[in-house]
Amino acid sequence: MSEASLADEIAVRLRRDILRGKLPPDAPIKERDNASELGVSRTPMREAIRMLAKEGLVILRPSRSPIVARPSFKEISDQVAVLLALEKLSTELACENATVADLAELNAVNQRMSDCYDQADPLDLFEIDMAFHTAIAKASHNASLAETHRAYLARLWRARFLSASQKRNRVRVIGEHRAILDALEARDVEAVRAAIDRHLGHLAEAIRPIIEEEQRRHGMRTEAGPGHE
C-alpha cells in the first residue's frame, strides 16, 4: 500500500474515532503513540493528521501535539449557512446537468439507507447520508462546487453526526431525501430548493443545544482544573 493510501486509511480511522467520541474535543493526538498503536510509520500518520486539520476536525499546534477541534456554535452556524447555499446551488445545477446514471446513483444510495436504517450502526448510517449529499454535488457536474461542498461537509461532520445520532427519524430523513430526488427527476428548481430548505433549513438550530451542552460541560471541567496531555 502506498503512503498516500495508508494516510487516507489512517484519516478514516481517526475521523471515526473523533465522531464516536473516542477522541473528544481538546484531546491531543500524539503522533508517535498513534503510529505505534497502528503499526505504521510517523510519515503517513502525520499526513493523515494534516488531512483532518484541513477538514477542521483537528487543530495543529507548533511544537505540541495537535488536538481535536472544539468549534464554537458561531463557527458552526456560519459554516451551516455556507453549506446550505452550496446544497441549493448543487441541486439547482443538478436539475440541469444530472445524467440518468447520476439519478440512478442517488436512488441507490437512498434505497440503501432505507433498507438498513433500523439496523445500521449510527456512524455507518450517517456516512450513507453524507454520501447522498456528496452525490448531489457530484451530479451538478461542477468540479469547483463539488470540491467546496466536500470541504464544508467535512467541517460539519462531527456536529451533524452528534445531531443525527440524537434525532434518528427514518420517516423524516428518507421522506425528505425522496422529495429532493423527485424534484431532481422532475428538473424542478423551485421544488428542489424548497425540499433542501425543509431538509436542512433547521440544521443550525438542531445542532445548537448539543454544542452548547458540550461547551457547558467543558466549562465545568475547566473550572475544576485543566487536564494534561
C-alpha positions as CSV (number, residue, x, y, z in Angstrom):
1,M,0.0,0.0,0.0
2,S,1.3,3.5,-0.9
3,E,1.9,6.0,1.8
4,A,-0.8,8.2,0.3
5,S,-3.4,5.3,0.5
6,L,-2.2,4.5,4.1
7,A,-2.6,8.1,5.1
8,D,-6.2,8.0,3.7
9,E,-6.9,4.8,5.7
10,I,-5.5,6.3,8.9
11,A,-7.5,9.5,8.4
12,V,-10.7,7.5,8.1
13,R,-9.9,5.7,11.4
14,L,-9.1,8.9,13.2
15,R,-12.1,10.7,11.8
16,R,-14.4,7.9,13.0
17,D,-12.7,7.9,16.5
18,I,-13.5,11.7,16.6
19,L,-17.1,11.2,15.6
20,R,-17.6,8.4,18.1
21,G,-16.1,10.5,20.9
22,K,-13.1,8.2,21.4
23,L,-11.1,11.3,20.6
24,P,-13.2,14.1,22.2
25,P,-12.7,17.8,21.6
26,D,-9.4,19.1,23.0
27,A,-7.9,15.6,23.2
28,P,-4.3,15.5,22.0
29,I,-3.5,13.3,19.1
30,K,0.0,12.0,19.8
31,E,1.7,11.2,16.5
32,R,4.2,8.7,17.9
33,D,1.8,6.8,20.1
34,N,-0.9,6.6,17.5
35,A,1.6,5.5,14.8
36,S,3.0,2.8,17.2
37,E,-0.6,1.6,18.0
38,L,-1.4,1.2,14.3
39,G,1.9,-0.3,13.4
40,V,2.7,2.4,10.9
41,S,5.5,5.0,10.4
42,R,5.0,8.6,11.5
43,T,5.0,9.9,7.9
44,P,1.5,8.6,6.9
45,M,0.3,9.4,10.4
46,R,1.5,13.0,10.1
47,E,-0.2,13.3,6.7
48,A,-3.5,11.9,8.0
49,I,-3.5,14.4,10.8
50,R,-2.9,17.2,8.2
51,M,-5.8,15.9,6.2
52,L,-8.1,16.2,9.3
53,A,-6.7,19.6,10.0
54,K,-7.8,20.7,6.6
55,E,-11.3,19.4,7.4
56,G,-11.4,21.4,10.6
57,L,-11.6,18.4,12.8
58,V,-8.0,18.8,14.2
59,I,-6.0,21.9,15.2
60,L,-2.3,21.8,14.6
61,R,0.0,23.4,17.2
62,P,3.7,24.4,16.9
63,S,5.9,22.0,18.9
64,R,3.0,20.4,20.6
65,S,0.6,17.6,19.8
66,P,-2.4,18.5,17.6
67,I,-5.7,18.5,19.3
68,V,-9.3,17.7,18.3
69,A,-11.1,20.9,17.4
70,R,-13.8,22.4,19.6
71,P,-15.6,24.9,17.2
72,S,-18.0,27.4,18.7
73,F,-21.6,27.5,17.8
74,K,-21.0,30.7,15.9
75,E,-18.3,29.0,13.8
76,I,-20.6,26.0,13.1
77,S,-23.6,28.3,12.3
78,D,-21.5,30.2,9.8
79,Q,-20.4,27.0,8.2
80,V,-24.0,25.7,8.1
81,A,-25.1,28.9,6.2
82,V,-22.4,28.3,3.6
83,L,-23.2,24.6,3.3
84,L,-26.9,25.4,2.8
85,A,-26.1,27.8,0.0
86,L,-23.8,25.2,-1.6
87,E,-26.5,22.5,-1.3
88,K,-29.1,24.7,-3.0
89,L,-26.7,25.6,-5.8
90,S,-25.7,21.9,-6.2
91,T,-29.4,20.8,-6.6
92,E,-30.1,23.7,-9.0
93,L,-27.2,22.7,-11.2
94,A,-28.1,19.0,-10.9
95,C,-31.6,19.8,-12.2
96,E,-29.9,21.0,-15.3
97,N,-26.9,18.6,-15.6
98,A,-27.7,15.3,-13.8
99,T,-27.5,12.3,-16.0
100,V,-29.6,9.2,-15.8
101,A,-26.7,7.5,-14.2
102,D,-26.4,10.3,-11.6
103,L,-30.0,9.9,-10.7
104,A,-29.7,6.1,-10.5
105,E,-26.8,6.5,-8.1
106,L,-28.8,8.9,-5.9
107,N,-31.8,6.5,-5.8
108,A,-29.5,3.6,-5.0
109,V,-27.9,5.5,-2.0
110,N,-31.3,6.5,-0.7
111,Q,-32.6,2.9,-1.1
112,R,-29.5,1.5,0.8
113,M,-30.2,4.0,3.6
114,S,-33.9,3.0,3.7
115,D,-33.0,-0.7,3.8
116,C,-30.5,-0.6,6.6
117,Y,-31.9,2.4,8.6
118,D,-33.3,0.4,11.6
119,Q,-30.3,-2.0,12.0
120,A,-27.3,0.0,10.9
121,D,-24.6,1.4,13.2
122,P,-25.3,5.2,13.6
123,L,-21.9,6.1,12.1
124,D,-22.4,3.8,9.1
125,L,-25.8,5.3,8.6
126,F,-24.5,8.8,8.8
127,E,-21.8,8.1,6.2
128,I,-24.5,6.9,3.8
129,D,-26.5,10.1,4.5
130,M,-23.4,12.2,3.7
131,A,-22.8,10.1,0.5
132,F,-26.3,11.1,-0.7
133,H,-25.4,14.8,-0.4
134,T,-22.0,14.3,-1.9
135,A,-23.6,12.5,-4.9
136,I,-25.9,15.5,-5.4
137,A,-22.9,17.9,-5.6
138,K,-21.2,15.4,-8.0
139,A,-24.4,15.5,-10.2
140,S,-24.0,19.2,-10.6
141,H,-21.1,18.5,-12.9
142,N,-19.3,21.5,-11.5
143,A,-15.9,20.3,-10.1
144,S,-15.2,23.5,-8.2
145,L,-18.6,23.4,-6.5
146,A,-18.3,19.7,-5.6
147,E,-14.8,20.3,-4.1
148,T,-16.0,23.3,-2.0
149,H,-19.1,21.3,-0.9
150,R,-17.0,18.4,0.2
151,A,-14.8,20.7,2.3
152,Y,-17.7,22.2,4.1
153,L,-19.4,18.9,4.6
154,A,-16.2,17.6,6.2
155,R,-16.0,20.6,8.6
156,L,-19.5,19.9,9.8
157,W,-19.3,16.1,10.1
158,R,-18.9,15.9,13.9
159,A,-21.7,18.4,14.7
160,R,-24.0,16.8,12.2
161,F,-23.3,13.3,13.4
162,L,-24.0,14.3,17.0
163,S,-27.3,15.9,16.0
164,A,-28.3,12.9,13.7
165,S,-27.5,10.4,16.4
166,Q,-29.8,12.0,18.9
167,K,-32.7,12.6,16.4
168,R,-33.0,9.5,14.3
169,N,-36.2,9.6,12.4
170,R,-36.5,7.2,9.5
171,V,-39.7,8.6,8.0
172,R,-38.4,12.2,8.0
173,V,-35.0,11.5,6.6
174,I,-36.0,9.0,3.9
175,G,-39.0,11.1,3.0
176,E,-37.1,14.3,2.7
177,H,-34.4,12.6,0.6
178,R,-37.2,11.3,-1.6
179,A,-38.7,14.8,-2.0
180,I,-35.3,16.0,-3.2
181,L,-35.0,13.1,-5.6
182,D,-38.5,13.7,-7.0
183,A,-37.7,17.3,-7.6
184,L,-34.4,16.5,-9.3
185,E,-36.0,13.9,-11.6
186,A,-38.7,16.5,-12.5
187,R,-35.9,19.0,-13.1
188,D,-38.0,21.4,-10.9
189,V,-35.6,24.0,-9.5
190,E,-38.2,25.7,-7.2
191,A,-39.3,22.4,-5.8
192,V,-35.7,21.2,-5.1
193,R,-34.8,24.4,-3.4
194,A,-37.9,24.1,-1.2
195,A,-37.0,20.4,-0.5
196,I,-33.5,21.4,0.6
197,D,-34.9,24.1,2.9
198,R,-37.2,21.5,4.6
199,H,-34.3,19.1,4.9
200,L,-31.5,21.4,6.1
201,G,-33.0,24.7,6.9
202,H,-33.3,23.8,10.6
203,L,-29.8,22.3,10.8
204,A,-28.1,25.1,12.8
205,E,-30.8,25.2,15.5
206,A,-30.8,21.4,15.7
207,I,-27.0,21.4,16.4
208,R,-27.2,24.4,18.9
209,P,-28.3,22.6,22.1
210,I,-25.7,19.8,21.5
211,I,-22.8,22.2,21.1
212,E,-24.0,24.5,24.0
213,E,-24.3,21.5,26.3
214,E,-20.8,20.3,25.3
215,Q,-19.4,23.8,25.9
216,R,-21.1,23.9,29.3
217,R,-19.5,20.6,30.3
218,H,-16.2,21.8,29.1
219,G,-16.5,24.9,31.2
220,M,-17.3,22.8,34.3
221,R,-14.2,20.7,33.6
222,T,-12.0,23.9,33.1
223,E,-13.2,25.3,36.4
224,A,-12.3,22.1,38.1
225,G,-8.8,22.2,36.7
226,P,-7.1,21.8,33.4
227,G,-6.3,18.3,32.1
228,H,-2.9,17.1,31.0
229,E,-1.5,15.7,27.7
